[in-house]
Amino acid sequence: MTTMSLSRRHVMSALAASLATPYLVRPARAAAPLRVGVPIWVGWMPFWVLDKKGLTAKHGLDLNLIEFPVQTDARQALASGNLDVCALNTADVVVVDAEAPLAKVIALTNASNGADIVIARGVSTLADLKGKTVALEIGSVSHFFFASLLAKAGLSEKDVTITNMSAQDAGTAFAAGAIDVSVTWEPFASQGIAAGGTALATSVDTPDLIIDLISARSDVLETRADEVKRLLDAWFEALDFVGTNKDEAFAIMADHSGVSVAEFEGMWSGVKMYSRADNIALMGAAGAPGAYVGAVDATSAFMLANDLVPSVVPAAEIIDPALLA
């Protein structure tokens, strides 16, 4: 394993048709490592448990886990073919597939339940943001999250000035006092709160809006489905390890996050992790699409309405649970 760091229509009938033809599982192992992008996010830290506990070897995988401090860089790497698989969120895959059907959602990792945060000083409500400068990563899930919060408050992006920063930089800039409002996620949000910021809003206020996932390129699924399936098996085994060996798993994930175990536990409470059974229920099966279909459609429609994508992307073009069984 090599680790590299670089600087997160007719739906029912179409989805049923797509689910009816799962990928052929090929037993041959590819010579090149499977390139897996992992942006820095609390809900994806089990990838490093997978790495540290030898699950790559156990599942016969040759992985190149590539960490991305900037999530949009990971999304672009998947779209350009520089990654085979990537941890992203629903909004990211909608952006990738808005131009061409390049990627599929093959598993859901978690829902954000408080770990995406608007941190602020000097304001007490979202309505108070009018006329303020806000740091966030344009085109990322933070942008989507913030736009939805503004809409709920009766505001739009025209009412604020947005400064483009990665989630990591937005948290750091807020902690340093360089900016008074930042939209970021854990583990970066806690830096700002520790520096005196207030959580003006969190993803608790937008239930089921931010769903994180594992996405794979469609061409990779055509040729390397067996490897990708084994990656999912290793991921779910890592989640099981977190549940049964909490102390060791949290020590691994906290160390990789650069925080204490106690701090990481607080961050972990802000995500709802999805088991394999959760995935099968949410993503559905042939003839019985799950609730995630509605989440994709709502995300796509919202992003189109807010000029974040050029066109709606049907859920049937994105969801593919064929490798979950």
Contacts in CASP RR format, 6 or more apart in sequence:
PFRMAT RR
TARGET T0000
AUTHOR 0000-0000-0000
METHOD contacts of the structure
MODEL  1
MTTMSLSRRHVMSALAASLATPYLVRPARAAAPLRVGVPIWVGWMPFWVL
DKKGLTAKHGLDLNLIEFPVQTDARQALASGNLDVCALNTADVVVVDAEA
PLAKVIALTNASNGADIVIARGVSTLADLKGKTVALEIGSVSHFFFASLL
AKAGLSEKDVTITNMSAQDAGTAFAAGAIDVSVTWEPFASQGIAAGGTAL
ATSVDTPDLIIDLISARSDVLETRADEVKRLLDAWFEALDFVGTNKDEAF
AIMADHSGVSVAEFEGMWSGVKMYSRADNIALMGAAGAPGAYVGAVDATS
AFMLANDLVPSVVPAAEIIDPALLA
1 33 0 8 1.000
1 51 0 8 1.000
1 56 0 8 1.000
1 62 0 8 1.000
1 63 0 8 1.000
1 64 0 8 1.000
1 65 0 8 1.000
2 33 0 8 1.000
2 64 0 8 1.000
2 65 0 8 1.000
3 51 0 8 1.000
3 64 0 8 1.000
3 65 0 8 1.000
3 66 0 8 1.000
3 67 0 8 1.000
4 64 0 8 1.000
4 65 0 8 1.000
4 66 0 8 1.000
4 67 0 8 1.000
5 66 0 8 1.000
5 67 0 8 1.000
5 69 0 8 1.000
6 66 0 8 1.000
6 67 0 8 1.000
6 68 0 8 1.000
6 69 0 8 1.000
6 70 0 8 1.000
6 73 0 8 1.000
6 77 0 8 1.000
7 69 0 8 1.000
7 70 0 8 1.000
7 73 0 8 1.000
8 39 0 8 1.000
8 41 0 8 1.000
8 42 0 8 1.000
8 71 0 8 1.000
8 89 0 8 1.000
8 112 0 8 1.000
8 115 0 8 1.000
8 116 0 8 1.000
8 140 0 8 1.000
8 141 0 8 1.000
8 142 0 8 1.000
8 167 0 8 1.000
8 184 0 8 1.000
8 185 0 8 1.000
8 186 0 8 1.000
8 210 0 8 1.000
9 314 0 8 1.000
9 316 0 8 1.000
10 316 0 8 1.000
11 289 0 8 1.000
11 293 0 8 1.000
11 294 0 8 1.000
11 297 0 8 1.000
11 314 0 8 1.000
11 315 0 8 1.000
11 316 0 8 1.000
12 287 0 8 1.000
12 289 0 8 1.000
12 293 0 8 1.000
14 314 0 8 1.000
14 316 0 8 1.000
14 317 0 8 1.000
15 287 0 8 1.000
15 289 0 8 1.000
15 293 0 8 1.000
15 315 0 8 1.000
15 316 0 8 1.000
15 319 0 8 1.000
16 286 0 8 1.000
16 287 0 8 1.000
16 288 0 8 1.000
16 289 0 8 1.000
17 316 0 8 1.000
18 316 0 8 1.000
18 319 0 8 1.000
18 320 0 8 1.000
19 284 0 8 1.000
19 285 0 8 1.000
19 286 0 8 1.000
19 287 0 8 1.000
19 289 0 8 1.000
19 320 0 8 1.000
19 321 0 8 1.000
19 322 0 8 1.000
20 286 0 8 1.000
20 287 0 8 1.000
22 322 0 8 1.000
22 323 0 8 1.000
23 221 0 8 1.000
23 222 0 8 1.000
23 225 0 8 1.000
23 322 0 8 1.000
23 323 0 8 1.000
24 225 0 8 1.000
25 225 0 8 1.000
25 226 0 8 1.000
25 229 0 8 1.000
26 223 0 8 1.000
26 224 0 8 1.000
26 225 0 8 1.000
26 226 0 8 1.000
27 226 0 8 1.000
28 226 0 8 1.000
29 60 0 8 1.000
29 62 0 8 1.000
29 226 0 8 1.000
29 227 0 8 1.000
30 62 0 8 1.000
30 223 0 8 1.000
30 224 0 8 1.000
30 227 0 8 1.000
32 62 0 8 1.000
33 62 0 8 1.000
33 63 0 8 1.000
33 64 0 8 1.000
34 61 0 8 1.000
34 62 0 8 1.000
34 63 0 8 1.000
34 64 0 8 1.000
34 84 0 8 1.000
34 85 0 8 1.000
34 224 0 8 1.000
34 227 0 8 1.000
34 228 0 8 1.000
34 231 0 8 1.000
35 64 0 8 1.000
35 66 0 8 1.000
35 82 0 8 1.000
35 83 0 8 1.000
35 84 0 8 1.000
35 85 0 8 1.000
36 47 0 8 1.000
36 63 0 8 1.000
36 64 0 8 1.000
36 65 0 8 1.000
36 66 0 8 1.000
36 83 0 8 1.000
36 84 0 8 1.000
36 85 0 8 1.000
36 86 0 8 1.000
36 87 0 8 1.000
36 231 0 8 1.000
37 65 0 8 1.000
37 66 0 8 1.000
37 67 0 8 1.000
37 68 0 8 1.000
37 74 0 8 1.000
37 77 0 8 1.000
37 78 0 8 1.000
37 83 0 8 1.000
37 85 0 8 1.000
37 86 0 8 1.000
37 87 0 8 1.000
38 44 0 8 1.000
38 47 0 8 1.000
38 48 0 8 1.000
38 65 0 8 1.000
38 66 0 8 1.000
38 67 0 8 1.000
38 68 0 8 1.000
38 74 0 8 1.000
38 86 0 8 1.000
38 87 0 8 1.000
39 67 0 8 1.000
39 68 0 8 1.000
39 69 0 8 1.000
39 70 0 8 1.000
39 71 0 8 1.000
39 74 0 8 1.000
39 87 0 8 1.000
39 88 0 8 1.000
40 67 0 8 1.000
40 68 0 8 1.000
40 69 0 8 1.000
40 167 0 8 1.000
40 168 0 8 1.000
40 187 0 8 1.000
40 188 0 8 1.000
40 257 0 8 1.000
41 71 0 8 1.000
41 87 0 8 1.000
41 115 0 8 1.000
41 185 0 8 1.000
41 186 0 8 1.000
41 212 0 8 1.000
42 115 0 8 1.000
42 185 0 8 1.000
42 186 0 8 1.000
42 187 0 8 1.000
42 253 0 8 1.000
42 257 0 8 1.000
42 264 0 8 1.000
42 267 0 8 1.000
42 268 0 8 1.000
42 270 0 8 1.000
42 271 0 8 1.000
43 109 0 8 1.000
43 110 0 8 1.000
43 115 0 8 1.000
43 212 0 8 1.000
43 268 0 8 1.000
43 271 0 8 1.000
43 273 0 8 1.000
44 87 0 8 1.000
44 109 0 8 1.000
44 212 0 8 1.000
45 252 0 8 1.000
45 253 0 8 1.000
45 256 0 8 1.000
45 257 0 8 1.000
45 264 0 8 1.000
46 235 0 8 1.000
46 238 0 8 1.000
46 239 0 8 1.000
46 242 0 8 1.000
46 249 0 8 1.000
46 253 0 8 1.000
46 273 0 8 1.000
47 65 0 8 1.000
47 87 0 8 1.000
47 235 0 8 1.000
47 238 0 8 1.000
48 65 0 8 1.000
48 252 0 8 1.000
48 253 0 8 1.000
48 256 0 8 1.000
49 55 0 8 1.000
49 238 0 8 1.000
49 241 0 8 1.000
49 242 0 8 1.000
49 249 0 8 1.000
49 252 0 8 1.000
49 253 0 8 1.000
50 56 0 8 1.000
50 234 0 8 1.000
50 235 0 8 1.000
50 237 0 8 1.000
50 238 0 8 1.000
51 63 0 8 1.000
51 65 0 8 1.000
52 252 0 8 1.000
53 238 0 8 1.000
53 241 0 8 1.000
53 252 0 8 1.000
55 234 0 8 1.000
55 237 0 8 1.000
55 238 0 8 1.000
56 62 0 8 1.000
56 63 0 8 1.000
56 234 0 8 1.000
58 234 0 8 1.000
58 237 0 8 1.000
59 230 0 8 1.000
59 231 0 8 1.000
59 233 0 8 1.000
59 234 0 8 1.000
59 237 0 8 1.000
60 230 0 8 1.000
61 227 0 8 1.000
61 230 0 8 1.000
61 231 0 8 1.000
61 234 0 8 1.000
63 231 0 8 1.000
66 77 0 8 1.000
66 83 0 8 1.000
68 74 0 8 1.000
68 77 0 8 1.000
69 166 0 8 1.000
69 168 0 8 1.000
70 137 0 8 1.000
70 166 0 8 1.000
70 167 0 8 1.000
70 168 0 8 1.000
71 88 0 8 1.000
71 92 0 8 1.000
71 137 0 8 1.000
71 140 0 8 1.000
71 141 0 8 1.000
71 166 0 8 1.000
71 167 0 8 1.000
72 92 0 8 1.000
72 137 0 8 1.000
72 138 0 8 1.000
72 139 0 8 1.000
72 140 0 8 1.000
72 166 0 8 1.000
74 83 0 8 1.000
74 86 0 8 1.000
74 87 0 8 1.000
74 88 0 8 1.000
75 86 0 8 1.000
75 88 0 8 1.000
75 92 0 8 1.000
75 95 0 8 1.000
75 96 0 8 1.000
77 83 0 8 1.000
77 86 0 8 1.000
78 85 0 8 1.000
78 86 0 8 1.000
78 88 0 8 1.000
78 96 0 8 1.000
78 102 0 8 1.000
78 103 0 8 1.000
78 215 0 8 1.000
78 217 0 8 1.000
79 96 0 8 1.000
79 99 0 8 1.000
79 102 0 8 1.000
79 103 0 8 1.000
81 217 0 8 1.000
83 217 0 8 1.000
84 216 0 8 1.000
84 217 0 8 1.000
84 220 0 8 1.000
84 224 0 8 1.000
84 228 0 8 1.000
85 214 0 8 1.000
85 215 0 8 1.000
85 216 0 8 1.000
85 217 0 8 1.000
85 220 0 8 1.000
85 228 0 8 1.000
85 231 0 8 1.000
86 214 0 8 1.000
86 215 0 8 1.000
86 216 0 8 1.000
87 109 0 8 1.000
87 212 0 8 1.000
87 213 0 8 1.000
87 214 0 8 1.000
87 215 0 8 1.000
88 96 0 8 1.000
88 212 0 8 1.000
88 213 0 8 1.000
88 214 0 8 1.000
88 215 0 8 1.000
89 141 0 8 1.000
89 210 0 8 1.000
89 211 0 8 1.000
89 212 0 8 1.000
89 213 0 8 1.000
90 105 0 8 1.000
90 210 0 8 1.000
90 211 0 8 1.000
90 213 0 8 1.000
90 295 0 8 1.000
90 296 0 8 1.000
90 299 0 8 1.000
91 140 0 8 1.000
91 141 0 8 1.000
91 144 0 8 1.000
91 210 0 8 1.000
91 299 0 8 1.000
91 303 0 8 1.000
91 308 0 8 1.000
92 140 0 8 1.000
92 141 0 8 1.000
92 215 0 8 1.000
93 103 0 8 1.000
93 104 0 8 1.000
93 105 0 8 1.000
93 213 0 8 1.000
93 215 0 8 1.000
93 318 0 8 1.000
94 296 0 8 1.000
94 299 0 8 1.000
94 300 0 8 1.000
94 303 0 8 1.000
94 309 0 8 1.000
94 313 0 8 1.000
94 318 0 8 1.000
95 139 0 8 1.000
95 303 0 8 1.000
95 308 0 8 1.000
95 309 0 8 1.000
96 102 0 8 1.000
96 103 0 8 1.000
96 215 0 8 1.000
97 103 0 8 1.000
97 313 0 8 1.000
97 317 0 8 1.000
97 318 0 8 1.000
98 309 0 8 1.000
98 310 0 8 1.000
98 311 0 8 1.000
98 313 0 8 1.000
99 310 0 8 1.000
101 218 0 8 1.000
101 317 0 8 1.000
102 217 0 8 1.000
102 218 0 8 1.000
103 215 0 8 1.000
103 216 0 8 1.000
103 217 0 8 1.000
103 218 0 8 1.000
103 318 0 8 1.000
104 215 0 8 1.000
104 216 0 8 1.000
104 217 0 8 1.000
104 218 0 8 1.000
104 221 0 8 1.000
104 318 0 8 1.000
104 319 0 8 1.000
104 320 0 8 1.000
105 213 0 8 1.000
105 214 0 8 1.000
105 215 0 8 1.000
105 283 0 8 1.000
105 292 0 8 1.000
105 296 0 8 1.000
105 318 0 8 1.000
105 319 0 8 1.000
105 320 0 8 1.000
106 213 0 8 1.000
106 214 0 8 1.000
106 215 0 8 1.000
106 216 0 8 1.000
106 221 0 8 1.000
106 228 0 8 1.000
106 232 0 8 1.000
106 320 0 8 1.000
106 321 0 8 1.000
106 322 0 8 1.000
106 323 0 8 1.000
106 324 0 8 1.000
107 213 0 8 1.000
107 214 0 8 1.000
107 232 0 8 1.000
107 235 0 8 1.000
107 274 0 8 1.000
107 279 0 8 1.000
107 283 0 8 1.000
107 321 0 8 1.000
107 323 0 8 1.000
107 324 0 8 1.000
108 211 0 8 1.000
108 212 0 8 1.000
108 213 0 8 1.000
108 214 0 8 1.000
108 274 0 8 1.000
108 278 0 8 1.000
108 279 0 8 1.000
108 282 0 8 1.000
108 283 0 8 1.000
108 292 0 8 1.000
109 212 0 8 1.000
109 213 0 8 1.000
109 214 0 8 1.000
109 235 0 8 1.000
109 273 0 8 1.000
109 274 0 8 1.000
110 211 0 8 1.000
110 212 0 8 1.000
110 271 0 8 1.000
110 272 0 8 1.000
110 273 0 8 1.000
110 274 0 8 1.000
111 208 0 8 1.000
111 210 0 8 1.000
111 211 0 8 1.000
111 212 0 8 1.000
111 271 0 8 1.000
111 272 0 8 1.000
111 274 0 8 1.000
112 185 0 8 1.000
112 203 0 8 1.000
112 209 0 8 1.000
112 210 0 8 1.000
112 211 0 8 1.000
112 212 0 8 1.000
112 270 0 8 1.000
112 271 0 8 1.000
113 203 0 8 1.000
113 204 0 8 1.000
113 207 0 8 1.000
113 270 0 8 1.000
113 271 0 8 1.000
113 272 0 8 1.000
114 202 0 8 1.000
114 203 0 8 1.000
114 204 0 8 1.000
114 270 0 8 1.000
114 271 0 8 1.000
115 185 0 8 1.000
115 186 0 8 1.000
115 189 0 8 1.000
115 202 0 8 1.000
115 203 0 8 1.000
115 267 0 8 1.000
115 270 0 8 1.000
115 271 0 8 1.000
116 141 0 8 1.000
116 142 0 8 1.000
116 145 0 8 1.000
116 183 0 8 1.000
116 184 0 8 1.000
116 185 0 8 1.000
116 189 0 8 1.000
116 202 0 8 1.000
116 203 0 8 1.000
116 210 0 8 1.000
117 183 0 8 1.000
117 184 0 8 1.000
117 185 0 8 1.000
117 186 0 8 1.000
117 189 0 8 1.000
117 193 0 8 1.000
117 199 0 8 1.000
117 201 0 8 1.000
117 202 0 8 1.000
117 203 0 8 1.000
118 126 0 8 1.000
118 146 0 8 1.000
118 149 0 8 1.000
118 181 0 8 1.000
118 182 0 8 1.000
118 183 0 8 1.000
118 199 0 8 1.000
118 200 0 8 1.000
118 201 0 8 1.000
118 202 0 8 1.000
119 171 0 8 1.000
119 174 0 8 1.000
119 181 0 8 1.000
119 182 0 8 1.000
119 183 0 8 1.000
119 184 0 8 1.000
119 189 0 8 1.000
119 192 0 8 1.000
119 193 0 8 1.000
119 197 0 8 1.000
119 198 0 8 1.000
119 199 0 8 1.000
119 200 0 8 1.000
120 129 0 8 1.000
120 180 0 8 1.000
120 181 0 8 1.000
120 182 0 8 1.000
120 197 0 8 1.000
120 198 0 8 1.000
120 200 0 8 1.000
121 174 0 8 1.000
121 180 0 8 1.000
121 181 0 8 1.000
121 196 0 8 1.000
121 197 0 8 1.000
121 198 0 8 1.000
122 128 0 8 1.000
122 180 0 8 1.000
122 198 0 8 1.000
123 129 0 8 1.000
123 132 0 8 1.000
123 180 0 8 1.000
123 181 0 8 1.000
123 200 0 8 1.000
124 198 0 8 1.000
124 200 0 8 1.000
125 153 0 8 1.000
125 200 0 8 1.000
126 149 0 8 1.000
126 150 0 8 1.000
126 152 0 8 1.000
126 153 0 8 1.000
126 155 0 8 1.000
126 200 0 8 1.000
126 201 0 8 1.000
127 153 0 8 1.000
127 154 0 8 1.000
127 155 0 8 1.000
129 150 0 8 1.000
129 153 0 8 1.000
129 155 0 8 1.000
129 159 0 8 1.000
129 160 0 8 1.000
129 181 0 8 1.000
129 200 0 8 1.000
130 155 0 8 1.000
130 159 0 8 1.000
130 160 0 8 1.000
131 159 0 8 1.000
131 160 0 8 1.000
131 161 0 8 1.000
132 160 0 8 1.000
132 161 0 8 1.000
132 180 0 8 1.000
132 181 0 8 1.000
133 160 0 8 1.000
133 161 0 8 1.000
133 162 0 8 1.000
133 163 0 8 1.000
133 179 0 8 1.000
133 180 0 8 1.000
133 181 0 8 1.000
134 146 0 8 1.000
134 160 0 8 1.000
134 161 0 8 1.000
134 162 0 8 1.000
134 163 0 8 1.000
134 181 0 8 1.000
134 182 0 8 1.000
134 183 0 8 1.000
135 162 0 8 1.000
135 163 0 8 1.000
135 164 0 8 1.000
135 165 0 8 1.000
135 169 0 8 1.000
135 170 0 8 1.000
135 171 0 8 1.000
135 173 0 8 1.000
135 174 0 8 1.000
135 179 0 8 1.000
135 181 0 8 1.000
135 182 0 8 1.000
135 183 0 8 1.000
136 142 0 8 1.000
136 143 0 8 1.000
136 146 0 8 1.000
136 162 0 8 1.000
136 163 0 8 1.000
136 164 0 8 1.000
136 165 0 8 1.000
136 167 0 8 1.000
136 170 0 8 1.000
136 182 0 8 1.000
136 183 0 8 1.000
136 184 0 8 1.000
137 143 0 8 1.000
137 164 0 8 1.000
137 165 0 8 1.000
137 166 0 8 1.000
137 167 0 8 1.000
137 170 0 8 1.000
137 183 0 8 1.000
138 162 0 8 1.000
138 164 0 8 1.000
139 308 0 8 1.000
140 167 0 8 1.000
141 185 0 8 1.000
141 210 0 8 1.000
142 167 0 8 1.000
142 170 0 8 1.000
142 183 0 8 1.000
142 184 0 8 1.000
142 185 0 8 1.000
143 162 0 8 1.000
143 183 0 8 1.000
143 308 0 8 1.000
144 209 0 8 1.000
144 210 0 8 1.000
144 299 0 8 1.000
144 302 0 8 1.000
144 303 0 8 1.000
144 306 0 8 1.000
144 308 0 8 1.000
145 183 0 8 1.000
145 203 0 8 1.000
145 206 0 8 1.000
145 209 0 8 1.000
145 210 0 8 1.000
146 183 0 8 1.000
147 157 0 8 1.000
147 302 0 8 1.000
147 306 0 8 1.000
147 308 0 8 1.000
148 206 0 8 1.000
148 209 0 8 1.000
148 302 0 8 1.000
149 201 0 8 1.000
149 205 0 8 1.000
149 206 0 8 1.000
150 156 0 8 1.000
150 157 0 8 1.000
150 159 0 8 1.000
150 160 0 8 1.000
152 205 0 8 1.000
157 306 0 8 1.000
163 179 0 8 1.000
165 173 0 8 1.000
165 179 0 8 1.000
165 182 0 8 1.000
167 184 0 8 1.000
167 185 0 8 1.000
167 188 0 8 1.000
168 184 0 8 1.000
168 188 0 8 1.000
170 179 0 8 1.000
170 182 0 8 1.000
170 183 0 8 1.000
170 184 0 8 1.000
170 188 0 8 1.000
171 182 0 8 1.000
171 184 0 8 1.000
171 188 0 8 1.000
171 189 0 8 1.000
171 191 0 8 1.000
171 192 0 8 1.000
172 188 0 8 1.000
172 191 0 8 1.000
173 179 0 8 1.000
173 182 0 8 1.000
174 180 0 8 1.000
174 181 0 8 1.000
174 182 0 8 1.000
174 184 0 8 1.000
174 191 0 8 1.000
174 192 0 8 1.000
174 195 0 8 1.000
174 197 0 8 1.000
175 191 0 8 1.000
175 192 0 8 1.000
175 194 0 8 1.000
175 195 0 8 1.000
176 195 0 8 1.000
177 195 0 8 1.000
181 200 0 8 1.000
182 192 0 8 1.000
186 267 0 8 1.000
186 270 0 8 1.000
187 257 0 8 1.000
187 258 0 8 1.000
187 259 0 8 1.000
187 263 0 8 1.000
187 264 0 8 1.000
187 267 0 8 1.000
189 199 0 8 1.000
190 259 0 8 1.000
190 263 0 8 1.000
190 267 0 8 1.000
193 199 0 8 1.000
203 209 0 8 1.000
203 210 0 8 1.000
203 270 0 8 1.000
208 295 0 8 1.000
209 299 0 8 1.000
211 292 0 8 1.000
211 295 0 8 1.000
212 271 0 8 1.000
214 231 0 8 1.000
214 232 0 8 1.000
214 235 0 8 1.000
216 228 0 8 1.000
220 228 0 8 1.000
221 228 0 8 1.000
221 320 0 8 1.000
221 323 0 8 1.000
225 323 0 8 1.000
228 323 0 8 1.000
229 323 0 8 1.000
232 323 0 8 1.000
232 324 0 8 1.000
236 275 0 8 1.000
236 276 0 8 1.000
239 273 0 8 1.000
239 275 0 8 1.000
241 248 0 8 1.000
241 249 0 8 1.000
242 249 0 8 1.000
242 250 0 8 1.000
242 253 0 8 1.000
242 273 0 8 1.000
243 249 0 8 1.000
247 261 0 8 1.000
250 261 0 8 1.000
250 264 0 8 1.000
250 265 0 8 1.000
250 268 0 8 1.000
251 261 0 8 1.000
253 264 0 8 1.000
253 268 0 8 1.000
254 260 0 8 1.000
254 261 0 8 1.000
254 263 0 8 1.000
254 264 0 8 1.000
257 264 0 8 1.000
257 267 0 8 1.000
259 267 0 8 1.000
274 282 0 8 1.000
276 324 0 8 1.000
279 321 0 8 1.000
279 324 0 8 1.000
280 321 0 8 1.000
280 324 0 8 1.000
280 325 0 8 1.000
281 290 0 8 1.000
281 291 0 8 1.000
282 290 0 8 1.000
282 291 0 8 1.000
282 292 0 8 1.000
283 290 0 8 1.000
283 292 0 8 1.000
283 319 0 8 1.000
283 321 0 8 1.000
283 324 0 8 1.000
284 290 0 8 1.000
284 292 0 8 1.000
284 321 0 8 1.000
285 321 0 8 1.000
289 315 0 8 1.000
289 319 0 8 1.000
292 315 0 8 1.000
292 319 0 8 1.000
293 315 0 8 1.000
293 319 0 8 1.000
294 315 0 8 1.000
296 313 0 8 1.000
296 315 0 8 1.000
296 318 0 8 1.000
296 319 0 8 1.000
297 314 0 8 1.000
297 315 0 8 1.000
300 309 0 8 1.000
300 312 0 8 1.000
300 313 0 8 1.000
300 314 0 8 1.000
300 315 0 8 1.000
301 312 0 8 1.000
303 309 0 8 1.000
304 310 0 8 1.000
304 311 0 8 1.000
304 312 0 8 1.000
END
